[in-house]
Amino acid sequence: MPEGDTDGVGGIDSDVLERIGRRLRGSTRFEAVEYRPEYAPNVVVAEYALGYFPAAIERAYLRIRWFKTDDFNVHYSEQYRDGNSWECRWDCHPNSHNDRVHFHPPPDAMTPDQDMEFESDWRTVISDILSELDERIQAFWE
């Protein structure tokens, strides 16, 4: 996807994506963090360390896009060994199905969504989302 305007959200904010990538690299949650990989040049992809998950999960990751307008897309996915998945997504963008800021609930991150509110600062958004995901992961062990 080009770095220009993408459906009214503006271009990709490479500086913020780089900062997000650096922050995620500093977390023990993640085994690997790729900043704008060749297969997805408009995102940061963070692969969770699988030691946090039950053996049935073979991959868990975050895929993050951040735009110059402070719109964003954060997609979380768990891929199971049996071929199933569990996914959700936090979005902030103009759309016809919800408020600008909304959540696509699990297990398949489909619409209809739930309207949400987030602070505008990327650090708070990412921190809040990571906290929600930490609760999900902790629930595996309770």
C-alpha positions in Angstrom: 0.0 0.0 0.0 1.5 3.4 -0.9 2.3 5.9 1.9 -0.3 8.3 0.4 -3.8 8.8 1.5 -5.6 5.5 2.2 -9.4 5.8 2.4 -9.4 9.2 4.2 -7.0 8.3 7.0 -3.9 10.0 5.5 -0.5 8.4 4.8 1.3 5.9 7.0 3.2 7.6 9.9 6.6 6.0 9.6 8.0 7.8 12.5 5.3 6.6 14.9 5.5 3.1 13.5 9.2 3.1 14.2 8.7 4.3 17.8 6.0 1.6 18.3 8.4 -1.0 16.9 11.1 0.1 19.3 8.8 0.0 22.3 7.5 -3.5 21.5 11.0 -4.8 21.0 11.7 -3.8 24.6 8.9 -6.0 25.9 9.5 -9.6 26.9 6.0 -10.4 25.5 7.4 -10.5 22.0 9.8 -12.9 20.4 10.3 -10.8 17.3 9.2 -7.4 16.1 9.4 -6.5 12.4 9.2 -2.9 11.4 7.6 -2.5 7.9 8.5 -6.0 6.7 8.7 -6.6 2.9 5.5 -8.6 2.9 3.6 -5.8 4.8 5.5 -2.4 4.3 2.9 -0.3 6.1 2.8 -2.1 9.5 4.7 -3.2 12.5 4.3 -7.0 13.2 5.0 -8.2 16.7 5.2 -12.0 17.2 4.3 -13.0 20.8 6.7 -15.4 22.6 4.8 -18.6 22.6 5.8 -19.5 26.2 2.9 -17.3 27.3 0.3 -19.5 25.6 -1.0 -23.0 25.8 0.5 -25.6 23.4 -2.6 -25.5 21.2 -1.6 -22.0 19.9 1.1 -22.1 17.3 1.3 -18.3 16.6 0.0 -15.1 18.2 0.8 -11.7 16.8 -0.1 -8.0 16.7 -0.2 -6.1 13.4 -0.2 -2.4 13.8 -0.8 0.5 11.3 -0.6 4.1 12.3 -1.5 7.0 10.1 -0.4 10.7 10.0 -4.0 11.6 11.0 -3.6 9.5 14.2 -6.0 7.0 12.8 -4.9 3.4 13.4 -5.5 -0.3 13.1 -4.3 -2.8 15.6 -5.1 -6.5 14.7 -4.5 -9.3 17.2 -4.5 -12.9 16.1 -4.0 -16.3 17.7 -3.5 -19.2 15.3 -4.3 -22.6 16.6 -2.7 -25.9 15.6 -6.1 -27.3 14.6 -6.4 -24.5 11.9 -8.8 -22.3 13.9 -8.0 -18.7 14.9 -9.2 -16.1 17.4 -9.0 -12.5 16.3 -10.0 -9.0 17.3 -9.2 -5.5 16.0 -9.1 -2.0 17.4 -9.6 0.7 14.7 -9.8 4.4 14.4 -10.8 5.5 10.9 -13.7 7.0 9.0 -16.3 4.4 8.2 -20.0 3.8 7.6 -20.5 1.0 10.2 -19.5 2.7 13.5 -18.0 5.7 15.2 -14.5 6.5 14.1 -13.0 4.6 17.0 -14.3 1.1 17.4 -13.5 -2.5 18.2 -14.1 -5.6 16.1 -14.8 -8.3 18.6 -13.5 -11.9 18.7 -13.5 -14.6 17.7 -13.4 -13.4 14.1 -13.1 -9.5 14.2 -16.1 -9.1 12.0 -18.5 -6.2 11.8 -20.7 -5.1 13.6 -18.4 -3.5 15.9 -18.4 -1.9 19.4 -17.8 1.9 19.5 -14.9 2.9 21.8 -13.0 5.8 23.1 -9.2 6.1 23.1 -6.7 8.8 24.0 -5.2 10.3 20.9 -1.6 9.6 21.9 -0.2 6.4 20.3 1.6 5.4 23.6 -1.7 5.4 25.5 -3.5 3.5 22.7 -0.8 0.8 22.5 -0.5 0.5 26.3 -4.3 0.1 26.7 -4.5 -2.5 24.0 -1.5 -4.5 25.5 -3.2 -4.4 28.9 -6.4 -5.9 27.4 -4.3 -8.6 25.7 -2.4 -9.3 28.9 -5.7 -10.1 30.6 -6.6 -12.4 27.8 -3.3 -14.3 28.0 -3.4 -14.4 31.8 -6.9 -16.0 31.6 -5.3 -19.0 29.8 -3.6 -19.9 33.1 -6.4 -19.3 35.6 
